[in-house]
């Protein structure tokens, strides 16, 4: 029972505790140790301030209590668990450990401890550890032979610094000697007594008095100059690099002092025969004489070559750096692979790819200032070299890599990213983050300003006309960003790192300009021929504004072809020669060098779009008429209204054949030689699925597959255009060959079937694409009638197959059914007079014949036009006759007729069915190039093949819809076929 009672009580307490805790708040106030005051301490357990006991105060760290001066500790268990006892009057001092009282002969410090004079050490116990009754102050012997002084803690005598001994023969550095940086210097050796310890931050317009410079600049410069101390010289060079290698008029700043030492140590000689590298000094500058940068970068050849393929391929840039800390100590030789110069976090595989020759690398990211401060509390300085091997001896060598600092405060009018190379001042030493020089007061605290390498670019330039992959020395271009530290957790900086491979593109640009000039001149001549042919076809000898406008439209299309040929040739050239080369002889243009190419593509697209719209408008405004050769079969009895009688009349001819031919013509208006949907899907399949898009990456690999973990180089817009265009052309050519050789021969040929259908329907097609030029499809049936039953139709086809009837051609014993026609002006005038009646229904009502309806007028005009064109084909009108002849070869080539149809019209035999020129089928080349350029422009703008494919297919469908809809309306208005029957 007792056990059960205890369990019940425990359960009750648990329920009550749950109910109480449900209403509690688990928040607590934030307290810092410094918030607790002098008599309180910070309790690390409760995270709150606690009260110290009597005769106690807060410790230096603020997390415990200590005895006040004049009180010794009896016990100390940490925190407030301290018991203090007052020392007797004759022993008012407290030992250093705080546990005992002692007599202090030379007085007390503010903490109640014994104090001693300078160069004296405090002794409180004998050698056995027994506490002395009175503390001793033992003087360190600062003279020969001891030369000792107290250490920083004041508990030992140590040998004083050597400069004190050398200057004063003691451990004292009193006037007139100079004490700086813990070193002693004589002012009688031309040493600058004052130094400028400021750092200029030009982007912010702020000058900071650097605590680091105050402590170390004068000492480093003096030790470097007077004693050739290697570490001090490196530290001086580091401080000059922190000050952006500034060559100002102030000779006592970091760079001024370095130049002073450099100028006065000429007698020491040079290092490795480099005239800019003085013995004992770091190599900071290449010199400031005009043209030196050009000599360093453009006249010297790097002693090894690079290749992409083969057994002896050399594809790695072995960049290595000598690294130093801020105090000038050499740290190590550091291989730059693995992201040493890369501030952005990345995988090792991607970073290693940055140094594969020919692989353009670009990486950018945003990094918080707090991360910069934590990761780069102590700056590291680098002197970068390119490692190579001597092919004969196998010895390793280093080639110094120059640095172009864009923040260099020298000749600010010319030293910038776009200035002439001759004005550049090249340097050597660089760093990534400087959070040291921007500390104004005490070292170790948060700096006021930090300087970050926001953009680093390694440029490798190929020697012109090389066939063995030789390069100029690489160049590191670096730009620093000054950041005023306010809230490090919220502040961030955009940084980037890139490796660019470039070559002199002037020769390629010259070749392009020559090709553009020559082909552009030929385009002008070709456009003039087209304009002359067009003038002849419209029968107008006058050069007017319309002629000039037409010439410009022709020239736009021809110039578009010129730009297209040049851009395709350029893309194909770089695709083949860059990806297939063994020894490096060409490098891809940089993105900034691709602007002209992109402009050419844009011009080609704009001009081709203008040509396409011109041709589309021309096709939508052609004159077309269907000549019905069918004649009535017998007569019928017909009631005559108003006369009450019946009379015989010719049997009407069925209109259904004309409607049928009109529908077939309407269907073939947008037939093309390729399947647009298949074309887009096939191109997208090869680019994205097979992996041809990988050929457009700015690296030397010609592989179609890439690992997901490997570095993916940036896209080259030239290669993207080249790859996509080649695929478009190849797939289109294969489609055209397939349709011409197989599909149209064995499956279906809608264009030629239309001609056959006209013959079986006994209907000819009369087309005028120009005022005096057009096409004629002779569809007159050799059987006399087409409006017949199935049995007779099959019989007629059988007779034709067995050659038991005449041939279908316009001329006897010929098969020629399609012609290009050049009609006389008289013929055209007659055509227009009849056709005018067809269009009068759209005019004012007062012009219409009041005795007849619009429908009756149109019907009468239709029969008149049908009769006129039929009689014209039958040579009835002797004053408007025609002749049939073959075109000359030159006429076929240039698309222009030499003979003018003065008295008679001319029918040119056409075996190529050129009437398709008024259909999409006949302008396939224009449509194909327009689609390619549309696809390319979208891709160059979006860098997405998928988006380009989708939008290309949409525009194809839109223009097909426009061509169908507007063409149908034009067909209905020109042929009097009711649009309701065009399905």
Beta strands, then each sheet from edge to edge (+ up, - down):
strand 1: 40-43
strand 2: 48-51
strand 3: 56-58
strand 4: 65-67
strand 5: 71-76
strand 6: 82-86
strand 7: 93-94
strand 8: 101-102
strand 9: 120-125
strand 10: 131-139
strand 11: 148-150
strand 12: 157-159
strand 13: 178-180
strand 14: 183-185
strand 15: 198-201
strand 16: 206-209
strand 17: 270-271
strand 18: 274-278
strand 19: 301-305
strand 20: 318-325
strand 21: 330-335
strand 22: 361-368
strand 23: 380-389
strand 24: 396-400
strand 25: 402-405
strand 26: 429-431
strand 27: 433-434
strand 28: 449-462
strand 29: 470-472
strand 30: 475-484
strand 31: 492-503
strand 32: 623-628
strand 33: 635-640
strand 34: 645-650
strand 35: 763-768
strand 36: 773-777
strand 37: 818-822
strand 38: 882-885
strand 39: 905-909
sheet 1: 1+ 2-
sheet 2: 3+ 4-
sheet 3: 5+ 6-
sheet 4: 7+ 8-
sheet 5: 9+ 10-
sheet 6: 11+ 12-
sheet 7: 13+ 14-
sheet 8: 15+ 16-
sheet 9: 17+ 18-
sheet 10: 19+ 29-
sheet 11: 21+ 20- 23+ 24-
sheet 12: 21+ 20- 23+ 26-
sheet 13: 22+ 31- 28- 27+
sheet 14: 22+ 31- 28- 30+ 25+
sheet 15: 32+ 35- 36+ 37- 39+ 38+
sheet 16: 33+ 34-
end
